[in-house]
Amino acid sequence: MTEMIKPIIRLSAVLPLLFALCANADEGGETASAAPQKAAEKPAEATTAVQVPAQEKIGDVVMLGSNAFMLVRVFDTPQKNDTFQRNVNIMRQYAQAISEYKLKLEKIENSDERAELQNKIKQLEDEFESNEKAMIRIYSFASNRQYRQVFLKTSICVPLTADELSNLRSASGMELDPLKIIERDGKNFYIMKNVDGAKANEELQKAIAFTLTRRAEADKLRVKLSETTDPTEQMSLTEKISLAEKALKQNEDELKQKYGLGDAKSYIIEVDLSKLYLVLTQEELLKIQAEKKGK
């Protein structure tokens, strides 16, 4: 059974995606409702990946230095990964929208306008709470806890034209394996490379995060350039944009070469397998260890 929570009006641009987001829900087909969207902040550099044991069960604890992580969910299909990522983004968008409306409320003096905005905030908070209950039930995911998602298997895919699909041959002349052709949201893609293992996927995430960061920096600089009339500042901004674009192109070229993307102008990265870990507090870890000793 699918549980859909009422969507609300979206704002501005769609979030840039690190991984392809699409498809149906995890268990029971449940998806959180859409919240207002804003441009994403710079992606953080990936940190050291959790070392994932070969045999691992839900509830098992993994140690990384002095930090403890409990496995709470395994996403073993692209559809499950896509829906989880989308729902997490929705929760973040709700939280951001609520925060921004509350800041706006502090500046409003008109009683009618305040009452209208307060009702809007209450609606968003109710929907956030409803979504969070679904997230806890489906994923054991609560907004006030910290998590680490470890990507173990991903596929780098390039879009196919109608001619490439019908001829089973790419524009560059490469013969296409029908078993590597997938369809997502009515579009056809070809799997160029499978990336296996936590370490290899962490490196891929870092490369993509670098690209997104440099692209965001260049976009912000262009906005500043369009807003200034000072010749000195214009020259400085132009130089910074040039350096950002150079670093971006170099990183993209290295990424394409490393992962065999050739001259592909675009690509998606689909997550085939990942694991979600809850970051345990010291008290929780000690309690778990004590319970194990008592058995």
Backbone torsions as a table, in degrees:
resi	resn	phi	psi	omega
1	MET	NA	135.7	-178.0
2	THR	-95.8	131.4	177.1
3	GLU	-111.3	110.8	178.8
4	MET	-109.8	130.4	178.1
5	ILE	-100.2	143.7	-170.6
6	LYS	-54.3	128.1	176.0
7	PRO	-76.6	159.5	174.8
8	ILE	-127.0	173.3	-173.3
9	ILE	-61.7	136.7	179.0
10	ARG	-89.2	152.1	177.6
11	LEU	-118.0	144.4	172.1
12	SER	46.6	-146.3	-168.4
13	ALA	-81.7	157.6	175.5
14	VAL	-73.5	144.2	-179.6
15	LEU	-62.4	135.7	171.0
16	PRO	-61.7	141.9	-174.8
17	LEU	-108.2	133.4	174.7
18	LEU	-80.4	-33.4	178.0
19	PHE	-133.1	155.1	-178.8
20	ALA	-62.6	130.1	-179.8
21	LEU	-116.5	122.4	-179.2
22	CYS	-169.7	-161.5	167.5
23	ALA	70.7	-171.9	-175.8
24	ASN	-91.9	177.7	-172.5
25	ALA	-77.4	172.0	-177.0
26	ASP	-70.7	-91.4	178.5
27	GLU	-106.1	128.9	-179.9
28	GLY	78.0	2.8	176.5
29	GLY	64.1	33.9	-175.6
30	GLU	-91.3	137.2	179.5
31	THR	-136.4	133.9	177.9
32	ALA	-68.2	155.2	-178.1
33	SER	-75.5	157.5	-176.5
34	ALA	-78.0	136.7	177.1
35	ALA	-110.2	170.0	176.6
36	PRO	-56.6	139.4	-179.1
37	GLN	-110.6	145.4	174.5
38	LYS	-134.1	165.0	178.9
39	ALA	-60.6	140.6	-176.9
40	ALA	-73.0	152.8	173.6
41	GLU	-76.9	171.6	179.1
42	LYS	-58.5	133.6	178.7
43	PRO	-70.2	140.6	178.3
44	ALA	-76.7	150.1	175.4
45	GLU	-64.0	140.1	178.6
46	ALA	-67.7	143.2	178.4
47	THR	-99.7	179.5	-176.9
48	THR	-56.7	129.5	-176.0
49	ALA	-71.4	146.3	173.5
50	VAL	-65.2	134.7	177.8
51	GLN	-78.5	113.5	-173.0
52	VAL	-94.5	117.7	176.9
53	PRO	-62.9	151.7	-179.2
54	ALA	-61.5	-45.6	178.3
55	GLN	-106.8	117.0	-175.3
56	GLU	-147.8	139.2	-177.8
57	LYS	-117.7	157.3	174.9
58	ILE	-57.0	130.6	-179.1
59	GLY	99.6	-13.5	177.6
60	ASP	-68.9	148.1	-178.9
61	VAL	-107.4	132.9	178.2
62	VAL	-116.2	134.0	179.1
63	MET	-101.1	137.5	172.7
64	LEU	-131.9	97.1	-171.8
65	GLY	66.7	-126.2	177.7
66	SER	-93.3	1.0	-178.7
67	ASN	-93.7	141.2	-179.0
68	ALA	-117.0	138.6	-179.6
69	PHE	-129.8	136.3	176.6
70	MET	-109.9	129.3	177.5
71	LEU	-70.3	122.8	-179.5
72	VAL	-117.0	-16.9	-177.9
73	ARG	-159.4	145.8	173.9
74	VAL	-122.2	126.1	177.2
75	PHE	-108.1	104.9	-170.4
76	ASP	-108.5	15.7	173.4
77	THR	-140.7	156.8	176.2
78	PRO	-58.7	-37.2	-178.1
79	GLN	-63.1	-43.4	179.6
80	LYS	-66.4	-41.7	177.6
81	ASN	-63.9	-44.1	-178.5
82	ASP	-60.2	-46.5	-176.3
83	THR	-67.9	-39.3	178.1
84	PHE	-62.8	-46.7	179.8
85	GLN	-59.9	-42.2	-179.3
86	ARG	-64.4	-43.4	-179.4
87	ASN	-66.6	-37.4	176.6
88	VAL	-63.5	-41.6	177.6
89	ASN	-61.6	-40.6	179.3
90	ILE	-62.4	-43.2	178.4
91	MET	-61.2	-41.4	179.0
92	ARG	-64.7	-39.5	-179.8
93	GLN	-65.9	-39.8	176.0
94	TYR	-61.4	-48.6	-178.2
95	ALA	-60.1	-40.5	-179.8
96	GLN	-67.9	-42.5	179.9
97	ALA	-62.5	-43.6	179.0
98	ILE	-61.1	-44.9	179.9
99	SER	-61.4	-43.8	-178.0
100	GLU	-68.0	-39.5	178.7
101	TYR	-65.8	-36.4	179.0
102	LYS	-66.9	-37.9	175.9
103	LEU	-65.4	-39.6	178.6
104	LYS	-65.4	-36.9	-178.8
105	LEU	-61.0	-34.8	-178.2
106	GLU	-64.1	-22.6	-176.2
107	LYS	-98.0	-4.7	-177.3
108	ILE	-94.9	128.2	180.0
109	GLU	-104.0	-30.4	-179.5
110	ASN	-62.0	125.9	-174.6
111	SER	-64.1	-38.7	-179.7
112	ASP	-66.9	-42.6	179.1
113	GLU	-65.8	-38.9	178.2
114	ARG	-62.9	-43.9	-179.3
115	ALA	-63.3	-39.8	179.8
116	GLU	-64.8	-43.2	-178.9
117	LEU	-70.9	-36.7	177.1
118	GLN	-61.9	-38.8	176.6
119	ASN	-64.7	-38.5	178.6
120	LYS	-64.9	-43.1	178.9
121	ILE	-62.7	-42.7	179.6
122	LYS	-61.8	-40.5	178.3
123	GLN	-62.4	-44.8	179.6
124	LEU	-65.0	-41.5	179.6
125	GLU	-64.4	-38.8	177.7
126	ASP	-64.8	-42.0	-179.7
127	GLU	-69.1	-37.2	176.1
128	PHE	-61.8	-44.9	179.8
129	GLU	-62.8	-40.3	178.5
130	SER	-65.0	-42.8	177.8
131	ASN	-63.8	-41.0	-178.1
132	GLU	-64.9	-37.7	177.6
133	LYS	-60.5	-39.7	177.9
134	ALA	-66.8	-40.1	179.6
135	MET	-64.4	-39.7	178.5
136	ILE	-66.8	-43.0	-178.3
137	ARG	-66.3	-42.5	-174.6
138	ILE	-84.8	-42.5	-170.9
139	TYR	-116.1	-3.0	-171.1
140	SER	56.7	40.8	-174.3
141	PHE	-116.7	116.2	179.5
142	ALA	-115.0	144.3	-174.0
143	SER	-69.5	-19.9	-177.7
144	ASN	-96.5	12.8	177.8
145	ARG	-118.5	160.3	178.7
146	GLN	-100.0	142.2	-178.3
147	TYR	-135.7	159.0	170.2
148	ARG	-127.6	125.9	174.9
149	GLN	-103.1	122.2	-178.3
150	VAL	-103.5	120.7	179.0
151	PHE	-88.8	124.9	-175.3
152	LEU	-109.0	-27.2	179.0
153	LYS	-150.3	124.8	177.4
154	THR	-133.7	162.6	178.2
155	SER	-126.0	129.7	176.4
156	ILE	-95.4	121.1	-172.3
157	CYS	-125.7	143.7	177.1
158	VAL	-113.4	147.2	180.0
159	PRO	-69.9	148.9	178.1
160	LEU	-111.9	140.7	173.2
161	THR	-81.7	169.0	179.3
162	ALA	-62.2	-38.9	179.5
163	ASP	-66.5	-43.3	179.3
164	GLU	-62.0	-39.5	-179.3
165	LEU	-67.2	-44.5	-177.3
166	SER	-72.2	-33.1	-178.9
167	ASN	-91.2	-9.1	-175.9
168	LEU	52.2	41.4	178.6
169	ARG	-150.1	132.0	-178.2
170	SER	-74.0	168.3	179.6
171	ALA	-61.7	-27.1	179.3
172	SER	-82.3	-4.5	178.6
173	GLY	99.9	-1.3	-179.0
174	MET	-73.4	133.5	177.8
175	GLU	-72.8	135.2	-175.8
176	LEU	-100.1	134.7	176.6
177	ASP	-84.4	117.2	-178.1
178	PRO	-55.5	-28.7	-178.3
179	LEU	-72.7	-13.0	179.6
180	LYS	-101.5	9.2	178.3
181	ILE	-95.3	128.1	178.8
182	ILE	-126.5	158.4	178.3
183	GLU	-118.6	130.0	178.4
184	ARG	-136.5	123.0	178.8
185	ASP	53.0	41.4	177.1
186	GLY	78.3	5.3	179.3
187	LYS	-116.8	149.8	-178.9
188	ASN	-102.2	137.2	180.0
189	PHE	-131.1	156.0	178.4
190	TYR	-118.0	129.2	-179.6
191	ILE	-75.6	109.9	-179.3
192	MET	-84.5	-34.7	-176.4
193	LYS	-157.0	139.2	171.7
194	ASN	-98.7	133.1	179.0
195	VAL	-111.6	115.8	-175.1
196	ASP	-112.2	142.6	175.2
197	GLY	97.8	148.9	-178.1
198	ALA	-63.2	-42.7	-176.6
199	LYS	-66.8	-45.2	-179.8
200	ALA	-63.5	-38.4	179.9
201	ASN	-73.7	-30.0	175.4
202	GLU	-64.8	-40.7	178.5
203	GLU	-64.1	-39.3	178.4
204	LEU	-64.7	-43.4	179.0
205	GLN	-60.1	-42.3	180.0
206	LYS	-62.0	-42.5	-178.8
207	ALA	-63.5	-41.6	-178.9
208	ILE	-72.5	-39.6	178.3
209	ALA	-60.9	-38.8	177.8
210	PHE	-61.9	-44.2	179.7
211	THR	-61.5	-47.0	-179.6
212	LEU	-63.8	-38.5	-179.8
213	THR	-64.8	-48.8	-179.5
214	ARG	-64.2	-37.9	179.2
215	ARG	-64.6	-42.6	178.7
216	ALA	-64.0	-40.5	178.8
217	GLU	-62.6	-44.7	-179.3
218	ALA	-63.4	-40.1	179.5
219	ASP	-63.7	-41.8	179.2
220	LYS	-65.2	-39.5	179.1
221	LEU	-65.0	-37.9	178.8
222	ARG	-64.8	-38.3	177.9
223	VAL	-62.9	-44.8	178.4
224	LYS	-61.8	-40.1	-179.5
225	LEU	-62.8	-39.2	-179.0
226	SER	-71.3	-17.9	-175.6
227	GLU	-98.7	-10.5	-177.2
228	THR	-106.5	149.0	175.7
229	THR	-116.7	1.5	-180.0
230	ASP	-76.6	119.8	-176.9
231	PRO	-59.0	-40.0	-179.4
232	THR	-65.5	-44.5	179.1
233	GLU	-66.7	-37.5	177.8
234	GLN	-60.4	-43.3	179.5
235	MET	-64.6	-43.1	-179.8
236	SER	-63.8	-44.2	-180.0
237	LEU	-65.9	-39.0	178.9
238	THR	-61.8	-41.6	178.2
239	GLU	-64.9	-41.5	179.2
240	LYS	-65.2	-39.5	178.1
241	ILE	-63.6	-42.3	179.2
242	SER	-61.2	-43.3	179.3
243	LEU	-65.9	-40.7	179.6
244	ALA	-65.0	-41.8	179.8
245	GLU	-67.0	-37.0	178.6
246	LYS	-64.7	-45.7	178.9
247	ALA	-64.3	-38.7	179.6
248	LEU	-63.8	-47.1	-179.3
249	LYS	-64.0	-42.3	-179.9
250	GLN	-61.5	-43.9	179.8
251	ASN	-65.6	-41.4	179.5
252	GLU	-65.8	-40.6	178.7
253	ASP	-63.1	-42.2	179.1
254	GLU	-65.7	-40.0	179.7
255	LEU	-63.6	-45.2	-179.2
256	LYS	-64.8	-39.9	179.5
257	GLN	-67.2	-44.3	-177.4
258	LYS	-63.8	-38.0	-174.7
259	TYR	-105.1	14.7	172.9
260	GLY	65.9	36.3	-178.0
261	LEU	-88.9	-7.4	177.5
262	GLY	59.9	-130.9	-178.9
263	ASP	-98.4	21.6	-178.0
264	ALA	-57.1	130.1	-179.5
265	LYS	-82.3	-22.9	179.3
266	SER	-150.9	162.7	179.3
267	TYR	-161.9	161.9	172.9
268	ILE	-123.6	156.6	175.9
269	ILE	-119.6	116.0	-177.4
270	GLU	-102.4	130.3	-179.6
271	VAL	-87.7	119.3	-179.8
272	ASP	-94.0	-31.5	-178.2
273	LEU	-150.4	128.4	174.6
274	SER	-149.0	163.2	177.8
275	LYS	-128.9	140.9	-179.1
276	LEU	-107.8	126.7	-178.1
277	TYR	-117.4	137.6	172.2
278	LEU	-88.2	131.3	176.2
279	VAL	-78.5	117.6	-176.9
280	LEU	-84.6	145.2	172.1
281	THR	-78.8	164.3	179.0
282	GLN	-61.1	-38.1	179.5
283	GLU	-64.1	-41.9	179.5
284	GLU	-64.9	-41.0	179.9
285	LEU	-63.4	-45.4	-179.7
286	LEU	-62.7	-38.1	178.7
287	LYS	-64.6	-43.4	179.1
288	ILE	-63.6	-44.2	180.0
289	GLN	-63.9	-38.5	178.7
290	ALA	-66.3	-38.2	179.5
291	GLU	-66.6	-37.6	178.1
292	LYS	-66.8	-38.3	178.9
293	LYS	-66.3	-32.0	-177.3
294	GLY	-76.1	-12.7	-177.8
295	LYS	-82.0	NA	NA
